[in-house]
């Protein structure tokens, strides 16, 4: 990837600057793991509409979705997502940034009888073809030069005062390292390209935010049932980001301010070596039990990232109530 093509092109850095907006805080809504599937999970279509309706009403400056946008990685999943985003006017470079998750490539297990055959399914997936579908679906949101090149990831977007760096952490199928498609890895090519982006003087003084699907903390969900706990023990061995220390080392070296991710479906905010990590999902579970605040079945989660005009950054958990009465695209 030539940095000049993805970073310095005027088409890639266009956008209303922070100072032009005359606002003291730049607000980002971080959404993840929406798992939209007309065939397997139509309820998530209604939930995504409900969440976006309320997020758009709150006038966030930018929206980020960190992967697992589709439920099964099928074109019809992405067509549904695209229709929803278009309805809310979000298929624009300045309004939305996305990165890819394992469900966008490999899909997932939706029925108990599919569990034993899922590894075989992952082996047969056309990784490059699925990646191409994802990139086409969200083409308006990617830097133009990156989209026209052979590889979109990693990409860089400057929406002042923030520079977003999008990374693909979905590991191709491997019978040992990724038999179920859910483990992650960032290739050496992407690491080298990301280093060139983060070291470029054009982003000096901007708040650096990395977007990636896989997590960096230890997978420790709060479950209320024994069955859930046993399932999470199994999941913990198939939800790893291989080589995460190398990725974190790169982020630390170039003083990345925040990392936004999904994957675990855990609602959490944590920090490491001065970097703030934001984890969320449409249907999230809490990282820590709170007896005084029981889980609400119709609660949808996202995180808010606030960047002030001095470069300070704050991440907050946020929830909205699921309302099924969200206008359909036909009611527009």
N, C-alpha and C positions, 0 to 999 in steps of 0.2 A: 504494500500500500504506500503510495507516495503522499506524504503529509500535505504537500502543497495542494493536491487535488481535493483533499477532504477537509482541510482546515482553512486554507487561505482563499479559496474560491468565494467570491462575493455571494454566490447563490447559496453557499453553505453557512454563511454567518449573518444573513439578513434577519431582521427582526427588530422590534421596537426595543430600544435600550432601556435600561433601568432608570436612568436619569430622565429620559423623556416621559416616563410614566409618572414621575414625581411622587413616587410612593416610598415609604420608609422600609417596607417589608415586601419581599418577593415570595409569594406563597405557592407551594407545589403540593398537589395531591398525589400521594403514592398509593397505587392500587396494584394488586397482584393476584395471580391464581384464580382467574374468573371461571375457567373450565366451561366455556360455553359449548353446548352440544345439542342441536335440535333433536337428535336421535336418543341420546342417553340422559341428558340433563336439561330439559327445557326450563326448569325452575330457575336455573342460573341465568337464563336469558332475561327473565323478569327481574331478577335481583340486580343484574348489571344495569338494566334500564333505570331501576329505582335509585341505585347508588349514583349513577352519572347525572340523573335528573337533579339530585340534591347537591352534588359537587359543582355542577355547572351553575346552579342558582347561587352558590356561595362565591362565585367569581374568582376562582383560583387563577393564578397567572399561567400555570402550566400543569399538565397532568402526565404522570409517568405510569406505565404498566410494565411490571418486571417479569413477564413470561407466564407460561401456562395459560395463555389467553384462550386457547381452544381446549375442548375437552378430549378430543380424540385425534386431533391433527388432520382432520378431513377438510376438503375444500368447502363443503357446506357449512362446517363450523365457522370457518373464516368469513364466508359470505354473510353469515348471521352477524358476526362481530362487526364487519364492515358496514352493514346496514344500520346498526345501532349507532356506531360512531358518526356516520354521515348524518343521521337524524339530529344528533346533538351538535353538529357543526364542528366536530373535533378532528376530522381528517385534514389537518393543516400542520405545517412544519412548526409554527410558533406555538401551537396549542397542545401538541401531544408528542411524546417520545415513548417508544416501546423497545423491549428486548425480548429474546426468545427463551422459551422453557422447554423441558423435556416432553411435556404433553403436546406441544406444538409440532414436535417431530414424531414421537413414538406413540402418542395417545396414552391410554391407560386402561386398567381393568375396571369394567363397569358391571360385570356379572360374575358371580362366583364360579360359574362353569368355565369362564375364560382364563382363570388364574393359571392353570397348568400349561396352557398353550401360549401364554403371553410372551415368553422368551422366544418362541419360534416366530411369533409375529414381529418382534423387535429385530430379529435377524434378517427378516425379509424387507424391512423398511428401506425405501430409497431416500437416504439422508439428504443428499444434494437436492433432490426433487422437492422434498418437504420444506427445506430451507428456502428454495425458490418461491414456493407458494406463500410462505410467510412474508418474504420480502416484497412480493407483488401486492399482497393484501394491504400492507401499510406503506406503500411506496411514497405517498405524499409526505410522510413524516420523517423519512430518511434524507440525509444530505444528498443532493442530486448527483454529485460526482461519485459518491460512494455507491449509490444505487445503480449507476450506469457502469460501474466497474465490475470485475469478476467476483469480488467479495465485498459484502456490505460491512461485515464485522471485522475488527472493531470500527466504530464510527464515532465522530465527534460533532457535537452541536453546541454552538454558542447562542444561548438565549440570555443575554446580559441581565443580571450579573453572574450567571451560572454557565459553566461549561459542563455539558453532559458527555460522558464517555460510555458508549454501549458495547458490551462484551457478550459474546456467545459462549456460554459455559456448558452447553449440551454435548456430552461426549458421544461420538459414534458408537454403534453397537460393538461390543467385544465380549466373547463368551465367558471371560473371567472378570474383566474389569468393569463391564457394563452389560450384564446379561439381561437386565430388565429395563434398560434405557433410562434409568433415573439417576445414575451417578453422573457427576460432572467433571470437567477438565478444561483448562484453558491452554490451547496449543502454544508452542514456542513462537510460532509466527504471530499469533495475536498478542502475546506478551511483548514481543519486540516492537510491534506496531503501536501498542498502547504506551510503551516507554517513549517512543518518538513523539506521541501526542502530548504526554504529560510533561515532557522536557522542553516543549516548544515555547519560545518567549511570547508568542501571541496570546497565551492564556494566563500570563502573569497577572496577578491581581484579581482574577476571577475565582469564584467559589467552585471547587472541583468536586463533582458528584459522579461516582461510578455506578452504572446500572448493570446488574448481573442477576441471573435467576437463582443460582445456588447459594447456600448459606455458609457462614464462617464460624458460627458458634456451635456448641455441642447441642445435639438434638435431644431436648428434654421437655417434651410436651406435658401439660397438665391434663391428665385423663381422670374421668370420674368412675370408669368401669374397669373391671379386670380384663375384659375382652379387649378394650381399647389399649390398655397398657401392654398386653401381650402382642397385639398387632404393631404397636409402635416400636417394640423391641426388634421385630422383624424388619420394619421400615428403616430403622436406624442404620442397618447394614447395606441398604440400597439407596441411600440418599446422601452419599458422600460427594464432596468436591475434592477430587484427587489433586494434589499439588497446591492446596490452598495457601500453604505458607509462602510459596513463591509469589503467588498473586498478592497476598497481604504485604509481603516485603516490598513489592513494587509500589503499592498504594502508600505505604509508610514513607518510602524513600522520596516520593514526589509530593508528599503532604496532601493527599486526597482528603477532603473535608468530610465527606459522607459516602456511604455505600448503601444503595437501596436494593433489596432482594426480596425473594419470596421463597417458594419451594416447600418449606416445612409446614405451611399453613398456621404458623404460630405468630400471634400478635406480640411484637417485642421491639424494644429499643435497647441497644447495648453499645458499649464502646471498647476500643482496644487501641492503645498507643496514640490517643488523640483523634482517632477516627470514629465517627458516629455511624452505627449500623441501624438501618430501618428494615424491619421484617413485618410483613402483613399478608393477608389473603382475604378474598371476598367473604368466605365463610371461615373465619379464623378461630383458633383456640388460644386460650391465654397461656402465657409462659409461666405464670405463677398463680396459685389458687387465691381467691379472695372470697372468704365466706360472707362478707358483707355485701358483695356485688355478684350475685349469681348470674350464670350465663343466661342470656335472653335469646330465645330461639330465632326471633325475627330481626336480629341485629346484624348489620353489615359493617365490615371494618375497612378502614384505610388509615394511612398515616399522613400527617401534615408536616411539611418541611418549610420552615420560615428562614429566609436569608435576609439579614438586614443590610442597610447601606454601608456598613463598615465591615462586611464580610463575615459577621457572626452567623452561626447556624443553630437552629433549634428544631428538634423533632418531637412531635406530639402524637399520641394515639387518638384516633377519632372513630366514632361510630354513628351510624344513622339507622333509623328503623326502616325495615323493609315494607314498602307500600306497593301492593300489587296494582294499584290504580295509577299506573304510569302510561301516558299516551303511547299508542303503537305508532309505527312509522306511517300507517295508513291514516292516522288521525291528525297528522301534521297539518 
